Amino acid sequence: MTSTLPSSIPVLIAGGGPVGLTLSALLSRQGIAHLVVEADEGYCSGSRAICMSRRSQEILGWVGADAPLVAKGLSWVGGRSHWRNTEVLHFQMPSEPTQRFAPMVNIQQFYVEEFAHRAAQAAGGLAQVAWGSRVTAVRPVAGGVQVEVQTPDGPRSVQAEYLVACDGGRSTVREQLGLQLEGTQYDGKYVIVDIVQQTRRGVERLAWFDPPSNPGSTILLHRQPDDVWRIDYQIRDDEDPVEAVKPENVLPRVQSHLNMIGETEPWEPLWISIYNAKCLTLPSYRHGRVLFAGDAAHLVPIFGVRGLNSGLDDAGNLAWKLARVLRGESPEGLLDSYSTERVHATRENIAYGAKSTEFMAPPNFAYRLMREATLRLAVSDAQVRSLINPRQSSPVTYVGSPLNTAPAGDWTSALAAPGAPAPEALLQGAQGPFHLTSRFGHGFVCLAFGDPPDLLDVGVDTLAIAPDADTLGQAWQRYGLAGPNEPALVLVRPDGYVMGRWHGLDPAPLRAALKDTGVFA
């Protein structure tokens, strides 16, 4: 495969991890030919990122990768935190029976890579992956980027109209452009261990602070498919990280904790690694014809599972914009909104991630003292327990996005304000019930509460939502209508975000919004 690399390509994706391969699948669905360059020979090893949010499941659903992920993964809705031997928090994430996806699914990262890659391959042969190859040099040129690639068959040169760096925390592309991440790196380190052990325990996020099994440490525990436990535990500041990951030091700690929680089945280790929290980002994710996504653009703490999930949101935001620009349907300036929106999202994720990190791995004595006081109080005071909540990942509202239209009129709910992710609703259709989010992810959609206007000339599909289709009242309530018979139009972007909403059924303001925001060329 590597010996036949194209000399030119519309898009070259540096990095074939979960973000790069998801972007590949999304571009394939948009009809854009591209090349993925991945240094590894295949999918990753070890669990790595394991918690897939509802939003990430929706994004994978746009390319048909949601079904295998949900079938293989283990869904969950909440978790428990313990201080020593005492449970101090039992939290539940927002969920309801009519939701399309669970709030979170546990699944090893290599499965996500596999399912995204399969989806890309199934979309018409537009995706090529060069395994065992790496980007070695990047040079912006007129009309694109010249990329040097080292393959098993020797060096190759590829000119891409656009280069997307999805090549991780040690990004070669970022280094080639002389760019540096900015922010905070924490000293606290966690050992990450995958083990195989059968269990009957339910699927939920489990945490222990200062457990008797490992005094002074913090331990996180997640069930995964294939009878795998993912265990994260903090090591002391004075421990040597090289020594800390040696099996003779890891396995006794794991055994001690399994004994404490009553997991007595035989077990064996699969994978051991080490991690420390970082709150870092590039100030901009667009540098001419080079764009950054995932860990190449930002590094956020694992606490609250915002790392991979935010990377998939990068891919979901970028794919449709890049495709429109390449097809000549939108001006190149549309790509600036990718950076604006996703840098805003990263800064919000970092703010939450920093708070979680300071609680999970206190950076100094003062933070440790405050955490212990909070945990002690949480034993008997329910009001304090919210301070322990890990604040799991949730979609970010793009406040101040250049693609948002100005609010028009009064609405009863802010859930569907411009810049917010379009709310879910279970509707009745001719073929039976369907989830509203299943209609997003491919192009612009106008939700018409009333007779839909004809918008095919501007490339917008319409979906009529009549009162008899919205039998649960979820759509008209969540989209801010005063009642089920109020006429309104809501414009939803290809990435499932609300762009604007208007009272009445006049399409003129919607058409103007597409032009005024610079979405249409």
Buried (B, 14 or more C-beta within 10 A) or exposed (E): EBEEBBEBBBBBBBBBBBBBBBBBBBBBBBEBBBBBBBBBEBBBBBBBBBBBBBBBBBBBBBBBBBEBBBEBBBBBBBBBBBBBEEEBBEBEBEBEEEBBBBBBBBBBBBBBBBBBBBBBBBBEEBBBBBBBBBBEBBEBEEEBBBBBBBBEEEEBEBBBBBBBBBBBBEBBBBEBBEBEBEBEEBEBBBBBBBBBBEBEEEBBBBBBBBBEBBEEBBBBBBBBBEEBBBBBBBBEEEEEEEEBBEEEBBBEBBBEBBEBBEBEEEBEBBBBBBBBBBBBBBEBBBBEBBBBBBBBBBBBBBBBBBBBBBBBBBBBBBBBBBBBBBEEEBBBEBBBBBBBBBBBBBBBBBEBBBBBBBBBBBBEEEBBEBBBEBBBBBEEEEEBBEBBBBBBBBBBBBBEBBBBBEEBEEBBBEBBBBBBBBBBBBBBEEEEEBBBBBBBBBBBBBBBBBEBBEBEEBEBBBBEBBBEBBEEEBBBBBBBBEEBEBBBBBBBBBBBBBBBBBBBBEBEBBBEBBEEBBBBB
